[in-house]
Amino acid sequence: MNAGAPFPGRREDFDSDAAWQHWRTTEASQLQQLMVLMVQSNPELAKFTPTDVAPSFQTSNAGRPGSMYSQLDLSTSMRHSSVSSRRSMFSLNGDPNNGGNGFDDPEGDDVIPIGHHFTLIPPNPKKFYKRLVEYCLISDLEVMLSPEVDDNDEVSLGILSPAHIELINECALRWRIGHSYRAACFLDLVKQFYERNDVPMECIPEALQNVTKVIQETDLELWPVQDVRFFL
């Protein structure tokens, strides 16, 4: 951040100094907490300088960093998401895999160089995050459409399973995906699934709840410009 590298963010990504300073302060605090948790999970890290530290580390369940970064994660609204019967949810003729996915290649031409080679962070975090959410949605839709699920069984309008929500949030945490992009990305994907008749209209308001909650916590004027454009 101090060097003005494209990743995880820089002044040019925000409309105002106030938005930049808000993000910068929040990001620095969260990164500091992550480093503390890393040292707590592996005290040996405290003995080395940053250039000597091995890129991989282990975390225990008691020291999961998600708790300090997940106040607006996907699980917040989806843990108590609305439900519907499978019959009403999938009375459409859509197939999650029918006709291709229509999504961008995460390794496309508009890759944003992150400036470093990280072990746990892909070369284009946001595009890889979107692809991850897409795959999780497709996988959970396939489960909902499987013979093991009765037509009268209740299914979540949030679609994602608890296991996939946890996976997505863990990746977002380590890939430094902000809550604004998380919410806008999920809404965009659900919209695309709806346009392909893969999910019913009822899933759209469910996805909008994520965006509404993020806006309540962080004013739209404080969002990164790219996230605002993606949302609008």
C-alpha positions as CSV (number, residue, x, y, z in Angstrom):
1,M,0.0,0.0,0.0
2,N,2.8,2.4,0.9
3,A,4.5,1.7,-2.5
4,G,1.3,2.4,-4.5
5,A,1.2,-1.1,-6.0
6,P,-2.0,-2.1,-7.8
7,F,-2.6,-4.8,-5.2
8,P,-4.3,-4.7,-2.8
9,G,-5.3,-1.1,-3.5
10,R,-4.0,2.4,-4.2
11,R,-5.2,6.0,-4.2
12,E,-6.3,5.8,-7.9
13,D,-8.8,3.2,-6.9
14,F,-10.9,5.7,-5.0
15,D,-12.9,8.8,-5.8
16,S,-11.8,10.8,-2.8
17,D,-9.0,11.0,-0.2
18,A,-11.6,10.2,2.4
19,A,-12.5,6.9,0.7
20,W,-8.8,6.1,0.2
21,Q,-7.9,6.8,3.9
22,H,-10.9,4.8,5.1
23,W,-10.0,1.8,3.1
24,R,-6.3,2.1,3.8
25,T,-6.8,2.3,7.6
26,T,-9.2,-0.6,7.6
27,E,-7.0,-2.8,5.4
28,A,-3.9,-2.0,7.5
29,S,-5.7,-3.0,10.7
30,Q,-7.0,-6.3,9.2
31,L,-3.6,-7.2,7.8
32,Q,-2.0,-6.5,11.2
33,Q,-4.6,-8.8,12.8
34,L,-3.8,-11.5,10.2
35,M,-0.1,-11.3,11.0
36,V,-0.8,-11.6,14.7
37,L,-2.9,-14.7,14.1
38,M,-0.1,-16.2,11.9
39,V,2.4,-15.7,14.7
40,Q,0.0,-17.2,17.3
41,S,-0.5,-20.3,15.1
42,N,3.2,-20.6,14.4
43,P,5.5,-18.8,17.0
44,E,8.5,-19.7,14.9
45,L,7.5,-16.9,12.5
46,A,8.4,-14.3,15.1
47,K,12.1,-15.3,14.9
48,F,12.5,-14.4,11.2
49,T,12.5,-11.2,9.2
50,P,9.8,-11.0,6.5
51,T,12.2,-12.1,3.8
52,D,13.1,-15.3,5.7
53,V,9.5,-16.4,6.5
54,A,8.3,-19.4,4.6
55,P,5.2,-18.7,2.5
56,S,3.0,-21.4,4.0
57,F,1.6,-21.7,7.5
58,Q,-1.0,-23.6,9.4
59,T,-3.9,-22.2,11.3
60,S,-6.0,-23.9,14.0
61,N,-9.8,-23.6,14.2
62,A,-9.4,-21.6,17.4
63,G,-7.3,-19.0,15.6
64,R,-9.3,-18.6,12.4
65,P,-8.9,-15.1,11.1
66,G,-12.3,-15.1,9.5
67,S,-14.0,-13.8,12.7
68,M,-12.4,-10.4,12.5
69,Y,-13.2,-10.0,8.8
70,S,-16.5,-11.7,8.3
71,Q,-19.0,-9.2,9.8
72,L,-20.3,-8.7,6.3
73,D,-19.4,-12.0,4.7
74,L,-21.7,-14.2,2.7
75,S,-22.7,-16.2,5.7
76,T,-24.1,-13.2,7.5
77,S,-27.2,-13.1,5.4
78,M,-27.3,-16.6,4.0
79,R,-27.1,-18.4,7.3
80,H,-30.7,-17.4,7.8
81,S,-31.6,-17.0,4.1
82,S,-35.1,-17.6,2.9
83,V,-36.2,-21.0,1.8
84,S,-38.4,-22.4,-0.9
85,S,-39.5,-25.9,-2.0
86,R,-37.3,-27.5,-4.6
87,R,-40.3,-27.7,-6.9
88,S,-40.9,-23.9,-6.9
89,M,-37.2,-23.2,-7.0
90,F,-36.5,-25.3,-10.1
91,S,-39.8,-25.4,-12.0
92,L,-37.7,-23.8,-14.8
93,N,-36.1,-25.8,-17.5
94,G,-32.7,-24.4,-16.7
95,D,-29.6,-26.5,-16.3
96,P,-26.6,-25.0,-14.4
97,N,-24.3,-26.4,-17.1
98,N,-26.5,-25.9,-20.1
99,G,-25.0,-23.9,-22.9
100,G,-21.8,-23.0,-21.3
101,N,-21.3,-20.6,-18.4
102,G,-20.9,-17.4,-20.2
103,F,-18.4,-16.0,-17.7
104,D,-15.1,-14.4,-18.2
105,D,-11.8,-16.3,-18.2
106,P,-10.1,-15.6,-14.9
107,E,-6.8,-15.5,-16.8
108,G,-8.1,-13.1,-19.5
109,D,-6.3,-10.1,-20.9
110,D,-7.4,-7.6,-18.2
111,V,-5.4,-9.3,-15.4
112,I,-4.3,-6.7,-12.8
113,P,-0.7,-7.4,-11.9
114,I,-0.4,-7.7,-8.1
115,G,3.4,-7.0,-8.2
116,H,4.5,-10.0,-6.3
117,H,4.4,-13.8,-6.4
118,F,2.3,-15.0,-3.5
119,T,1.6,-18.5,-2.4
120,L,-2.0,-18.1,-1.4
121,I,-3.1,-15.3,-3.8
122,P,-3.8,-15.8,-7.5
123,P,-2.5,-13.4,-10.2
124,N,-6.0,-11.8,-10.5
125,P,-7.7,-12.2,-7.1
126,K,-11.1,-10.7,-8.0
127,K,-11.6,-12.6,-11.3
128,F,-10.5,-15.9,-9.6
129,Y,-12.8,-15.1,-6.7
130,K,-15.7,-14.6,-9.1
131,R,-14.9,-17.9,-10.8
132,L,-14.8,-19.7,-7.5
133,V,-18.2,-18.4,-6.5
134,E,-19.5,-19.4,-9.9
135,Y,-18.3,-23.0,-9.5
136,C,-19.7,-23.2,-6.0
137,L,-23.1,-22.0,-7.2
138,I,-23.1,-24.5,-10.1
139,S,-22.1,-27.3,-7.7
140,D,-24.8,-26.5,-5.2
141,L,-27.4,-26.1,-7.9
142,E,-26.5,-29.6,-9.2
143,V,-27.0,-31.0,-5.7
144,M,-30.4,-29.3,-5.4
145,L,-31.4,-30.8,-8.7
146,S,-30.2,-34.3,-7.9
147,P,-32.6,-37.2,-7.2
148,E,-31.5,-37.3,-3.6
149,V,-33.4,-34.0,-3.0
150,D,-37.2,-34.4,-2.9
151,D,-39.3,-31.8,-4.7
152,N,-41.0,-30.8,-1.5
153,D,-37.7,-30.4,0.4
154,E,-36.9,-26.9,1.5
155,V,-33.9,-25.3,-0.3
156,S,-32.1,-22.0,0.4
157,L,-32.7,-19.1,-2.0
158,G,-29.1,-18.2,-1.2
159,I,-28.2,-21.4,-3.0
160,L,-24.7,-21.8,-1.5
161,S,-24.1,-24.5,1.0
162,P,-22.5,-23.8,4.4
163,A,-19.3,-25.6,3.3
164,H,-19.0,-23.5,0.2
165,I,-19.8,-20.3,2.1
166,E,-16.9,-21.1,4.4
167,L,-14.6,-21.8,1.5
168,I,-15.5,-18.6,-0.3
169,N,-15.0,-16.5,2.8
170,E,-11.6,-18.0,3.6
171,C,-10.4,-17.3,0.1
172,A,-11.8,-13.8,0.2
173,L,-10.0,-13.2,3.4
174,R,-6.6,-14.3,2.1
175,W,-7.0,-12.9,-1.4
176,R,-8.0,-9.5,0.1
177,I,-11.4,-9.3,-1.5
178,G,-13.4,-6.5,0.0
179,H,-17.0,-6.8,1.1
180,S,-18.2,-4.4,-1.6
181,Y,-16.9,-6.7,-4.3
182,R,-18.1,-9.8,-2.6
183,A,-21.7,-8.6,-2.5
184,A,-21.7,-7.1,-6.0
185,C,-20.0,-10.2,-7.4
186,F,-22.6,-12.5,-5.9
187,L,-25.5,-10.3,-7.1
188,D,-24.0,-10.2,-10.6
189,L,-23.6,-14.0,-10.8
190,V,-27.2,-14.7,-9.5
191,K,-28.5,-12.2,-12.1
192,Q,-26.6,-14.1,-14.8
193,F,-28.0,-17.4,-13.6
194,Y,-31.5,-15.9,-13.6
195,E,-31.1,-14.6,-17.1
196,R,-30.2,-18.2,-18.2
197,N,-33.3,-19.5,-16.4
198,D,-31.2,-21.5,-13.9
199,V,-32.7,-19.9,-10.8
200,P,-36.0,-18.2,-10.1
201,M,-36.6,-14.5,-9.6
202,E,-36.9,-15.0,-5.8
203,C,-33.1,-15.5,-5.7
204,I,-32.5,-11.9,-6.8
205,P,-33.9,-10.2,-3.7
206,E,-31.9,-12.7,-1.6
207,A,-28.7,-11.6,-3.3
208,L,-29.6,-7.9,-3.0
209,Q,-29.7,-8.3,0.8
210,N,-25.9,-8.7,0.8
211,V,-25.5,-5.4,-1.1
212,T,-27.9,-3.6,1.1
213,K,-26.1,-4.7,4.2
214,V,-22.7,-3.7,2.8
215,I,-24.1,-0.2,1.9
216,Q,-25.5,0.2,5.4
217,E,-22.1,-0.5,6.8
218,T,-20.0,1.3,4.3
219,D,-21.4,4.2,2.2
220,L,-21.2,3.7,-1.5
221,E,-19.0,6.8,-1.8
222,L,-16.3,4.9,0.2
223,W,-16.3,1.9,-2.1
224,P,-13.4,1.4,-4.6
225,V,-14.4,2.9,-8.0
226,Q,-14.1,-0.4,-9.7
227,D,-16.6,-2.1,-7.3
228,V,-19.1,0.8,-7.7
229,R,-19.0,0.4,-11.5
230,F,-19.3,-3.4,-11.2
231,F,-22.4,-3.0,-9.0
232,L,-24.1,-0.3,-11.1
